[in-house]
């Protein structure tokens, strides 16, 4: 039995498929995960879902200001017992509780909460985020226009940040072993590469059009009461999966002007 297997047995934790509890077992992968974040001692670091602490034990050495958010009662107790006052623990649901201020975000994200956590993350100011996600989710994060993986997630991330896959991690590096491989992704916020008149309108247009990605732009927007027939909106006969983010921005600007 490896160290992770022993910890699972010792804590009495029963990994829940519904929570996506697959614990990283490879120490070298954990080392690289933390290394990608470029953490300084004074950085405020936020870890979501510390689990059995394979990343946490490295983070408490890398920074003097670590906060962890853990939902599971047994795991929260385990983290508190093992790390004490070397970190601050928020015992709650990371999707619902407000994030404290942070410079660096680190997480092995369960697939079930990957989308809401990434969207929530993008609402905050930070320097770097390094997350472990399922490989198919990582592919959506960095997808090219026109590919099946190109999505609302892709466009929102592109608008807010640089996003790069640092490495793929085989399923064999987790206990229990998931059915799919994972990937470590680094997110670095930057100024948007194009301007829009109103960000709220832009994100709403992205949401509406990707929710109806097989429909023409005009059909999707009219269905959401964001335009009417005859309105001056570009690309209405295109489908959103074929448009670059800045072209979606042009659509959002036209929709915004209609409301003025």
N, C-alpha and C positions, 0 to 999 in steps of 0.2 A: 504494500500500500504506500503511495507517495504521500508527501506532506499534506497536500490538499485533501486527499482521501482520509487521512487521520484527523484533520481538522473538522471535516464533515461529520465524522463519527463522534469526535469528542464533543462538539457543540450540540449534537443531536439535530442539526439542521437537516431538513428534508428538502432538497432542491425542488422548487416548484416550476413546472413547465409554464404555467400561466404567467409567472413573473419573469420568465427567461433567465432563471438562475443557473448559469453555466460558469463555473469558476475557473479562471486562468490558472494553469499549473506550471507554465514555462517561465523560469526565473529570468532567462535571457530576454524573452519577449517583454517582460515587465520592465527590465532595465532600459530597453530601447524605447518603450512607451514613454517613460518618464524623461529620457534623454531628449526626445523630440520636442518636449515642452520648453526646454531652456530655462529652467526655474532658478531664480536667485533667492537667497536667504530671506530677503525682505518682501518677496512677492506674497500677496494674499492668494492662496490656492484653494479652489473649491473642487472637492471630489464628490460626485454623485454615485451612490451605490458602492461603498467600499467592500461590501461582501466579507470575505475572509481576510482582507487586508494585504493582499500581495502587492498592490500599488501603494497602499497607505503606508506600509513600513518603509518604503522608499521616499515617499513624500515627506514624512516627518523628519527625515534626514536632510531633505533638500530645502525645506522652508521652515521658518519659525511661526508661520501664520497659516495653518491648515484648518479648513472647515469641511466636515463630511456630512452628507445627508443620506440617511439610511431608513428605509421603511420597515424592514423586517425586524420584529421584536428580538428574536434570538441573535441576529447579526448585530443589531444596535448594542445589545448588552455585551457581545463579544468584543466589539471595537472599543467600547468604553473600558472594559476590563483590561484589555491589552495595551491601550495607548494612553489612557487616563487624560491628564491635562496637557499632553503633547499636541492635542487637537481639540477643536470644538465640534461637538456632535449635535446635529439637528435630527431628532427622531421624528420623521414625517415623510410625506409623499412629495418627491422633488417636482412632480408635475404641478402640485398645488401650492406648496409653501414658497414664499418670496425668497429669492436668492440673496445672500449677503453680498456686499461689494467684493469683487475679486479681480485679480489680474490674469490668472491662469486657471483654466477649467480642465479637469482630467476625469475620465470616466470610462468604464467598461459598460456600455449602455445595453440593457436588455432590449430586444427587438420591439417588445410590446410598447415601450415608451420612447423609442428613438425619435420618432417624428415630433411628438409634442415637446420633448426636451430640447431638440435642436432648434425648433421655432422659438421656444422660450429663450434659449441662449442668445439668439440673434437680437433680442430686445435689450440686452445689457451691453455695457462698455467693458471690454477686456482686451488683453494683448494677444493671447494665444489660447486655443482649445485643442486638446488632443484626445480623441475619442476612439474607442473600439466599438465597431458596429458590425452587423452581418455584412458579408461581402456584397450581396445584392443591394443593400441599402447604400453602401459606400459608392457603388457604381451609379446610383441615382444622384448622389451628391455631386459627382463630377461629370455627368453625362454630356454628350455633345448634342447639339441641335439636330433633330430628325431621328435620333436613336430611340428605341423603345423605352429606355431608362430616363429620357429627358422628361422633367416633371416640374411641378410647382416647387418642390424642394430644391431642384437644381437652380431655378431662376432666382428664388429668394436668397439662396446662398451666394450666387454669383453677384447679386446686387450689393450684398453686405460685406463679402469677404473673399479672399483667396482660399481655395480648398484643394488639398492634395492628398492622395493615398500614399502613405509612407511605406507600408508593407502589408502583404496578405498573411493571415495567420490561420494555419490549418485547424480543422475541427479537433484533431487529435491533441491539441494543446489545452483542452478544457476538460473539466470533470463536473458533472457528467458531460459526455461528448455530445455536442449539438449535431443536428443533421446537415448543417451547412458550414462553410468556412467563414471567417471573419476578416476584417481589415482594420488597420489603424489609420485614422484620418486626422490631418492637422488643418485647423481653421484659423486663418489670420485675418482679422478685420481690416478693412481699408475703405477709403472713400469710394462711393459708387462710381463705376466707370462711365455712367451717363446720368444726366439730370432728368428729373421728372417734376411736373408742376405740383403734384400732391402724392406723397408716398402712400397714404391710406388708400387712395383710388388705385394706385399702381398695384398694390398687394391684393386688392379686391378683384381687379381685372385678371390678375394671374390666377387667383383662386377659382373664379367663375369659369374661365376659359379652359383650365386644366381639368376641372370637374366634368367638363363636357368636351374632352379633347378630340373626339371623333366628329364633333359638329363644327360647322363653319363659325368663325369668330362672330359674325353678325347675328347668327341664330342664337348662340350662347348668350350674348349680351342683351339681345331683345328678350330672351327668356328670363333674364335676371332684372328686367326693367331698367337697364342702364343705357339703353338707346332705343330709338324708334326707326322704322323704315324711312330712308331718305336723309338721315342724319349724316353729317360729314365725319366719318370715322374710317381710317385707313385699314387695309388688309381684311375687310369684312368677309371676303370670299375665301380666305386662307384658313388653315387649321393651325392652332397654336403650337403644335408639336414641330412645325416647320419654321417658326419665327424665332429670331434671335431675341435675347432679353431686351435690347435697346429698341427693337421694333414693337415689342409688347409695351414698352414705355411710351412710344408714340401713340399707340391705341389709348393708353391710360390718360395721356394728356388731352386727347380729343374728347374722351368721355368726361373728363373734368371740366373742360370748356363748356360742354353742353349744360352743365349744372349752374354755370355762372350767369 
